[in-house]
Amino acid sequence: MAGGWSRDGAENEQIEASIAEELERLRARQGPSGESFTHCAECDEEIPQKRRLAIPGVKLCIDCASERDGRNAPRAAINRRGSKDSQLK
């Protein structure tokens, strides 16, 4: 049932698209996989055996991983698609 300026199913399509984007973002954030490096990919320091066993596929030492994690700004919880009214008119 269309209401106002929107077509049938427009709201559900927008919700499903937002959910799909968030799931894809979370999948991209999954940790390393594969074989662990013995030396850090950035500074060439040896990665301790316990770290390699704890995190399969690890590529960075603790210092480089901590520095990289610190650079990632928290993501704002805003709807990048705009307001519902602007999308459905």
N, CA, C and O atoms as CSV, one atom per row, in Angstrom:
chain,resi,resn,atom,element,x,y,z
A,1,MET,N,N,0.838,-1.170,0.000
A,1,MET,CA,C,0.000,0.000,0.000
A,1,MET,C,C,0.881,1.230,0.000
A,1,MET,O,O,1.602,1.475,0.967
A,2,ALA,N,N,0.837,1.990,-1.044
A,2,ALA,CA,C,1.635,3.198,-1.160
A,2,ALA,C,C,0.987,4.316,-0.353
A,2,ALA,O,O,-0.234,4.475,-0.358
A,3,GLY,N,N,1.803,5.070,0.324
A,3,GLY,CA,C,1.299,6.188,1.093
A,3,GLY,C,C,2.084,7.433,0.760
A,3,GLY,O,O,3.313,7.414,0.827
A,4,GLY,N,N,1.435,8.487,0.411
A,4,GLY,CA,C,2.144,9.724,0.091
A,4,GLY,C,C,2.924,9.588,-1.199
A,4,GLY,O,O,2.380,9.180,-2.225
A,5,TRP,N,N,4.217,9.937,-1.144
A,5,TRP,CA,C,5.049,9.967,-2.343
A,5,TRP,C,C,5.847,8.687,-2.547
A,5,TRP,O,O,6.535,8.552,-3.559
A,6,SER,N,N,5.775,7.760,-1.628
A,6,SER,CA,C,6.605,6.553,-1.740
A,6,SER,C,C,5.891,5.450,-2.511
A,6,SER,O,O,4.662,5.388,-2.554
A,7,ARG,N,N,6.686,4.593,-3.112
A,7,ARG,CA,C,6.108,3.455,-3.815
A,7,ARG,C,C,6.004,2.280,-2.849
A,7,ARG,O,O,6.586,2.313,-1.765
A,8,ASP,N,N,5.281,1.265,-3.231
A,8,ASP,CA,C,5.117,0.088,-2.377
A,8,ASP,C,C,6.472,-0.534,-2.045
A,8,ASP,O,O,7.290,-0.757,-2.938
A,9,GLY,N,N,6.707,-0.811,-0.780
A,9,GLY,CA,C,7.920,-1.503,-0.346
A,9,GLY,C,C,9.161,-0.636,-0.241
A,9,GLY,O,O,10.237,-1.163,0.043
A,10,ALA,N,N,9.062,0.657,-0.456
A,10,ALA,CA,C,10.242,1.527,-0.437
A,10,ALA,C,C,10.906,1.540,0.937
A,10,ALA,O,O,12.133,1.498,1.031
A,11,GLU,N,N,10.124,1.596,1.982
A,11,GLU,CA,C,10.700,1.628,3.331
A,11,GLU,C,C,11.406,0.321,3.648
A,11,GLU,O,O,12.507,0.336,4.198
A,12,ASN,N,N,10.797,-0.806,3.313
A,12,ASN,CA,C,11.425,-2.093,3.570
A,12,ASN,C,C,12.713,-2.260,2.768
A,12,ASN,O,O,13.691,-2.811,3.273
A,13,GLU,N,N,12.719,-1.795,1.535
A,13,GLU,CA,C,13.938,-1.868,0.722
A,13,GLU,C,C,15.059,-1.052,1.344
A,13,GLU,O,O,16.214,-1.477,1.340
A,14,GLN,N,N,14.729,0.104,1.873
A,14,GLN,CA,C,15.737,0.951,2.509
A,14,GLN,C,C,16.280,0.277,3.773
A,14,GLN,O,O,17.486,0.292,4.021
A,15,ILE,N,N,15.400,-0.302,4.554
A,15,ILE,CA,C,15.833,-0.998,5.775
A,15,ILE,C,C,16.721,-2.184,5.418
A,15,ILE,O,O,17.773,-2.376,6.027
A,16,GLU,N,N,16.306,-2.974,4.441
A,16,GLU,CA,C,17.103,-4.138,4.036
A,16,GLU,C,C,18.461,-3.719,3.482
A,16,GLU,O,O,19.463,-4.385,3.744
A,17,ALA,N,N,18.510,-2.625,2.720
A,17,ALA,CA,C,19.782,-2.139,2.185
A,17,ALA,C,C,20.704,-1.683,3.312
A,17,ALA,O,O,21.907,-1.942,3.269
A,18,SER,N,N,20.156,-1.009,4.313
A,18,SER,CA,C,20.963,-0.559,5.452
A,18,SER,C,C,21.516,-1.749,6.224
A,18,SER,O,O,22.678,-1.736,6.630
A,19,ILE,N,N,20.707,-2.767,6.429
A,19,ILE,CA,C,21.147,-3.966,7.140
A,19,ILE,C,C,22.232,-4.678,6.340
A,19,ILE,O,O,23.236,-5.109,6.907
A,20,ALA,N,N,22.041,-4.806,5.035
A,20,ALA,CA,C,23.034,-5.481,4.183
A,20,ALA,C,C,24.372,-4.736,4.212
A,20,ALA,O,O,25.426,-5.369,4.270
A,21,GLU,N,N,24.341,-3.412,4.171
A,21,GLU,CA,C,25.576,-2.626,4.236
A,21,GLU,C,C,26.296,-2.830,5.563
A,21,GLU,O,O,27.518,-2.975,5.594
A,22,GLU,N,N,25.549,-2.842,6.649
A,22,GLU,CA,C,26.164,-3.020,7.964
A,22,GLU,C,C,26.747,-4.415,8.103
A,22,GLU,O,O,27.836,-4.569,8.655
A,23,LEU,N,N,26.056,-5.429,7.621
A,23,LEU,CA,C,26.585,-6.798,7.666
A,23,LEU,C,C,27.864,-6.912,6.847
A,23,LEU,O,O,28.814,-7.567,7.277
A,24,GLU,N,N,27.903,-6.292,5.690
A,24,GLU,CA,C,29.103,-6.312,4.851
A,24,GLU,C,C,30.263,-5.616,5.556
A,24,GLU,O,O,31.401,-6.082,5.491
A,25,ARG,N,N,29.977,-4.503,6.227
A,25,ARG,CA,C,31.025,-3.792,6.976
A,25,ARG,C,C,31.567,-4.657,8.105
A,25,ARG,O,O,32.773,-4.678,8.349
A,26,LEU,N,N,30.681,-5.371,8.796
A,26,LEU,CA,C,31.124,-6.236,9.888
A,26,LEU,C,C,31.936,-7.418,9.370
A,26,LEU,O,O,32.917,-7.820,9.996
A,27,ARG,N,N,31.534,-7.973,8.237
A,27,ARG,CA,C,32.305,-9.081,7.652
A,27,ARG,C,C,33.705,-8.622,7.261
A,27,ARG,O,O,34.673,-9.369,7.403
A,28,ALA,N,N,33.806,-7.398,6.771
A,28,ALA,CA,C,35.104,-6.861,6.371
A,28,ALA,C,C,36.015,-6.651,7.582
A,28,ALA,O,O,37.239,-6.672,7.447
A,29,ARG,N,N,35.434,-6.452,8.746
A,29,ARG,CA,C,36.212,-6.220,9.969
A,29,ARG,C,C,36.672,-7.499,10.642
A,29,ARG,O,O,37.417,-7.442,11.620
A,30,GLN,N,N,36.250,-8.645,10.147
A,30,GLN,CA,C,36.652,-9.886,10.791
A,30,GLN,C,C,38.167,-9.960,10.841
A,30,GLN,O,O,38.866,-9.420,9.983
A,31,GLY,N,N,38.641,-10.624,11.841
A,31,GLY,CA,C,40.068,-10.690,12.083
A,31,GLY,C,C,40.831,-11.397,10.986
A,31,GLY,O,O,40.251,-11.891,10.019
A,32,PRO,N,N,42.134,-11.438,11.152
A,32,PRO,CA,C,42.981,-12.069,10.162
A,32,PRO,C,C,42.701,-13.556,10.031
A,32,PRO,O,O,42.207,-14.192,10.962
A,33,SER,N,N,43.018,-14.093,8.880
A,33,SER,CA,C,42.872,-15.530,8.680
A,33,SER,C,C,44.050,-16.007,7.849
A,33,SER,O,O,44.787,-15.200,7.285
A,34,GLY,N,N,44.223,-17.304,7.776
A,34,GLY,CA,C,45.346,-17.862,7.040
A,34,GLY,C,C,46.513,-18.110,7.971
A,34,GLY,O,O,46.345,-18.230,9.185
A,35,GLU,N,N,47.683,-18.184,7.396
A,35,GLU,CA,C,48.879,-18.479,8.178
A,35,GLU,C,C,49.455,-17.197,8.772
A,35,GLU,O,O,49.517,-16.164,8.104
A,36,SER,N,N,49.869,-17.274,10.018
A,36,SER,CA,C,50.448,-16.112,10.699
A,36,SER,C,C,51.850,-15.828,10.175
A,36,SER,O,O,52.581,-16.737,9.783
A,37,PHE,N,N,52.210,-14.545,10.177
A,37,PHE,CA,C,53.575,-14.152,9.851
A,37,PHE,C,C,54.449,-14.395,11.070
A,37,PHE,O,O,53.975,-14.307,12.203
A,38,THR,N,N,55.714,-14.697,10.847
A,38,THR,CA,C,56.641,-14.834,11.975
A,38,THR,C,C,57.214,-13.475,12.362
A,38,THR,O,O,57.639,-13.273,13.499
A,39,HIS,N,N,57.222,-12.537,11.400
A,39,HIS,CA,C,57.704,-11.177,11.659
A,39,HIS,C,C,56.646,-10.174,11.215
A,39,HIS,O,O,55.903,-10.418,10.264
A,40,CYS,N,N,56.588,-9.054,11.909
A,40,CYS,CA,C,55.596,-8.011,11.649
A,40,CYS,C,C,55.718,-7.491,10.226
A,40,CYS,O,O,56.824,-7.288,9.724
A,41,ALA,N,N,54.581,-7.275,9.579
A,41,ALA,CA,C,54.549,-6.785,8.202
A,41,ALA,C,C,54.962,-5.317,8.114
A,41,ALA,O,O,55.331,-4.851,7.036
A,42,GLU,N,N,54.908,-4.580,9.219
A,42,GLU,CA,C,55.250,-3.155,9.187
A,42,GLU,C,C,56.643,-2.859,9.715
A,42,GLU,O,O,57.395,-2.121,9.077
A,43,CYS,N,N,57.008,-3.419,10.872
A,43,CYS,CA,C,58.292,-3.057,11.486
A,43,CYS,C,C,59.319,-4.189,11.465
A,43,CYS,O,O,60.466,-3.979,11.859
A,44,ASP,N,N,58.938,-5.362,11.022
A,44,ASP,CA,C,59.811,-6.537,10.893
A,44,ASP,C,C,60.286,-7.099,12.235
A,44,ASP,O,O,61.252,-7.861,12.282
A,45,GLU,N,N,59.611,-6.726,13.326
A,45,GLU,CA,C,59.904,-7.332,14.630
A,45,GLU,C,C,59.314,-8.737,14.656
A,45,GLU,O,O,58.323,-9.012,13.980
A,46,GLU,N,N,59.916,-9.611,15.427
A,46,GLU,CA,C,59.386,-10.971,15.539
A,46,GLU,C,C,58.059,-10.954,16.306
A,46,GLU,O,O,57.933,-10.285,17.332
A,47,ILE,N,N,57.090,-11.685,15.806
A,47,ILE,CA,C,55.795,-11.819,16.477
A,47,ILE,C,C,55.896,-13.026,17.399
A,47,ILE,O,O,56.224,-14.121,16.942
A,48,PRO,N,N,55.616,-12.847,18.708
A,48,PRO,CA,C,55.741,-13.958,19.658
A,48,PRO,C,C,54.856,-15.150,19.273
A,48,PRO,O,O,53.754,-14.985,18.751
A,49,GLN,N,N,55.366,-16.338,19.544
A,49,GLN,CA,C,54.663,-17.579,19.223
A,49,GLN,C,C,53.275,-17.613,19.870
A,49,GLN,O,O,52.318,-18.059,19.237
A,50,LYS,N,N,53.149,-17.152,21.110
A,50,LYS,CA,C,51.850,-17.158,21.788
A,50,LYS,C,C,50.834,-16.284,21.056
A,50,LYS,O,O,49.656,-16.634,20.981
A,51,ARG,N,N,51.280,-15.154,20.519
A,51,ARG,CA,C,50.372,-14.284,19.757
A,51,ARG,C,C,49.952,-14.965,18.460
A,51,ARG,O,O,48.788,-14.891,18.068
A,52,ARG,N,N,50.889,-15.623,17.797
A,52,ARG,CA,C,50.567,-16.318,16.545
A,52,ARG,C,C,49.584,-17.460,16.774
A,52,ARG,O,O,48.743,-17.737,15.919
A,53,LEU,N,N,49.684,-18.115,17.914
A,53,LEU,CA,C,48.746,-19.199,18.237
A,53,LEU,C,C,47.381,-18.657,18.654
A,53,LEU,O,O,46.347,-19.249,18.347
A,54,ALA,N,N,47.391,-17.526,19.354
A,54,ALA,CA,C,46.135,-16.956,19.849
A,54,ALA,C,C,45.309,-16.322,18.729
A,54,ALA,O,O,44.079,-16.360,18.764
A,55,ILE,N,N,45.989,-15.737,17.734
A,55,ILE,CA,C,45.298,-15.051,16.641
A,55,ILE,C,C,45.795,-15.632,15.316
A,55,ILE,O,O,46.772,-15.140,14.752
A,56,PRO,N,N,45.135,-16.662,14.825
A,56,PRO,CA,C,45.575,-17.253,13.557
A,56,PRO,C,C,45.520,-16.220,12.427
A,56,PRO,O,O,44.520,-15.521,12.262
A,57,GLY,N,N,46.591,-16.136,11.662
A,57,GLY,CA,C,46.640,-15.203,10.544
A,57,GLY,C,C,47.140,-13.823,10.915
A,57,GLY,O,O,47.040,-12.894,10.114
A,58,VAL,N,N,47.681,-13.672,12.126
A,58,VAL,CA,C,48.160,-12.364,12.569
A,58,VAL,C,C,49.327,-11.914,11.691
A,58,VAL,O,O,50.199,-12.707,11.335
A,59,LYS,N,N,49.321,-10.619,11.350
A,59,LYS,CA,C,50.349,-10.075,10.460
A,59,LYS,C,C,51.152,-8.949,11.113
A,59,LYS,O,O,52.204,-8.561,10.605
A,60,LEU,N,N,50.651,-8.419,12.253
A,60,LEU,CA,C,51.310,-7.296,12.918
A,60,LEU,C,C,51.698,-7.650,14.347
A,60,LEU,O,O,51.031,-8.450,15.004
A,61,CYS,N,N,52.790,-7.041,14.823
A,61,CYS,CA,C,53.169,-7.190,16.229
A,61,CYS,C,C,52.183,-6.392,17.079
A,61,CYS,O,O,51.356,-5.652,16.546
A,62,ILE,N,N,52.269,-6.540,18.372
A,62,ILE,CA,C,51.328,-5.878,19.283
A,62,ILE,C,C,51.431,-4.354,19.165
A,62,ILE,O,O,50.411,-3.664,19.136
A,63,ASP,N,N,52.661,-3.827,19.097
A,63,ASP,CA,C,52.834,-2.368,19.024
A,63,ASP,C,C,52.216,-1.792,17.748
A,63,ASP,O,O,51.505,-0.789,17.804
A,64,CYS,N,N,52.481,-2.417,16.608
A,64,CYS,CA,C,51.940,-1.913,15.344
A,64,CYS,C,C,50.423,-2.078,15.287
A,64,CYS,O,O,49.724,-1.211,14.763
A,65,ALA,N,N,49.915,-3.178,15.821
A,65,ALA,CA,C,48.470,-3.390,15.838
A,65,ALA,C,C,47.793,-2.355,16.736
A,65,ALA,O,O,46.732,-1.836,16.390
A,66,SER,N,N,48.394,-2.055,17.878
A,66,SER,CA,C,47.832,-1.049,18.782
A,66,SER,C,C,47.833,0.323,18.133
A,66,SER,O,O,46.865,1.074,18.261
A,67,GLU,N,N,48.920,0.656,17.433
A,67,GLU,CA,C,48.997,1.946,16.761
A,67,GLU,C,C,47.937,2.039,15.658
A,67,GLU,O,O,47.275,3.066,15.513
A,68,ARG,N,N,47.783,0.972,14.890
A,68,ARG,CA,C,46.788,0.976,13.805
A,68,ARG,C,C,45.377,1.072,14.377
A,68,ARG,O,O,44.540,1.786,13.825
A,69,ASP,N,N,45.098,0.366,15.475
A,69,ASP,CA,C,43.768,0.427,16.085
A,69,ASP,C,C,43.478,1.827,16.611
A,69,ASP,O,O,42.329,2.269,16.581
A,70,GLY,N,N,44.483,2.518,17.085
A,70,GLY,CA,C,44.299,3.864,17.591
A,70,GLY,C,C,43.966,4.863,16.507
A,70,GLY,O,O,43.338,5.886,16.778
A,71,ARG,N,N,44.380,4.580,15.270
A,71,ARG,CA,C,44.109,5.482,14.150
A,71,ARG,C,C,42.673,5.395,13.674
A,71,ARG,O,O,42.170,6.345,13.074
A,72,ASN,N,N,42.001,4.290,13.922
A,72,ASN,CA,C,40.625,4.116,13.461
A,72,ASN,C,C,39.683,4.929,14.330
A,72,ASN,O,O,39.501,4.639,15.513
A,73,ALA,N,N,39.095,5.936,13.740
A,73,ALA,CA,C,38.148,6.774,14.477
A,73,ALA,C,C,36.842,6.019,14.647
A,73,ALA,O,O,36.441,5.275,13.752
A,74,PRO,N,N,36.175,6.195,15.767
A,74,PRO,CA,C,34.876,5.543,15.934
A,74,PRO,C,C,33.884,6.028,14.884
A,74,PRO,O,O,33.869,7.200,14.510
A,75,ARG,N,N,33.075,5.115,14.431
A,75,ARG,CA,C,32.110,5.428,13.380
A,75,ARG,C,C,30.882,6.095,13.976
A,75,ARG,O,O,30.315,5.609,14.955
A,76,ALA,N,N,30.477,7.200,13.389
A,76,ALA,CA,C,29.297,7.908,13.864
A,76,ALA,C,C,28.050,7.100,13.535
A,76,ALA,O,O,27.963,6.483,12.473
A,77,ALA,N,N,27.099,7.106,14.437
A,77,ALA,CA,C,25.865,6.343,14.243
A,77,ALA,C,C,24.816,7.238,13.587
A,77,ALA,O,O,23.814,7.604,14.201
A,78,ILE,N,N,25.069,7.577,12.336
A,78,ILE,CA,C,24.110,8.395,11.610
A,78,ILE,C,C,23.664,7.640,10.375
A,78,ILE,O,O,24.385,6.784,9.863
A,79,ASN,N,N,22.494,7.955,9.910
A,79,ASN,CA,C,21.965,7.330,8.712
A,79,ASN,C,C,22.530,8.073,7.506
A,79,ASN,O,O,22.144,9.210,7.235
A,80,ARG,N,N,23.449,7.426,6.781
A,80,ARG,CA,C,24.074,8.076,5.637
A,80,ARG,C,C,23.110,8.252,4.479
A,80,ARG,O,O,23.396,9.001,3.544
A,81,ARG,N,N,22.005,7.593,4.525
A,81,ARG,CA,C,21.044,7.680,3.431
A,81,ARG,C,C,20.148,8.916,3.545
A,81,ARG,O,O,19.344,9.173,2.649
A,82,GLY,N,N,20.269,9.666,4.606
A,82,GLY,CA,C,19.431,10.847,4.788
A,82,GLY,C,C,18.163,10.510,5.539
A,82,GLY,O,O,17.937,9.364,5.926
A,83,SER,N,N,17.356,11.504,5.737
A,83,SER,CA,C,16.135,11.276,6.490
A,83,SER,C,C,15.117,10.520,5.640
A,83,SER,O,O,15.184,10.526,4.411
A,84,LYS,N,N,14.196,9.885,6.305
A,84,LYS,CA,C,13.153,9.130,5.601
A,84,LYS,C,C,12.358,10.033,4.692
A,84,LYS,O,O,12.037,9.652,3.567
A,85,ASP,N,N,12.035,11.222,5.157
A,85,ASP,CA,C,11.234,12.151,4.364
A,85,ASP,C,C,11.947,12.525,3.065
A,85,ASP,O,O,11.313,12.594,2.012
A,86,SER,N,N,13.261,12.768,3.126
A,86,SER,CA,C,13.972,13.182,1.918
A,86,SER,C,C,14.088,12.042,0.919
A,86,SER,O,O,14.175,12.285,-0.285
A,87,GLN,N,N,14.092,10.812,1.391
A,87,GLN,CA,C,14.236,9.669,0.506
A,87,GLN,C,C,12.928,9.274,-0.158
A,87,GLN,O,O,12.931,8.752,-1.273
A,88,LEU,N,N,11.832,9.513,0.501
A,88,LEU,CA,C,10.554,9.015,0.021
A,88,LEU,C,C,9.733,10.051,-0.738
A,88,LEU,O,O,8.624,9.750,-1.178
A,89,LYS,N,N,10.251,11.253,-0.898
A,89,LYS,CA,C,9.498,12.287,-1.625
A,89,LYS,C,C,9.886,12.307,-3.075
A,89,LYS,O,O,9.358,13.110,-3.844
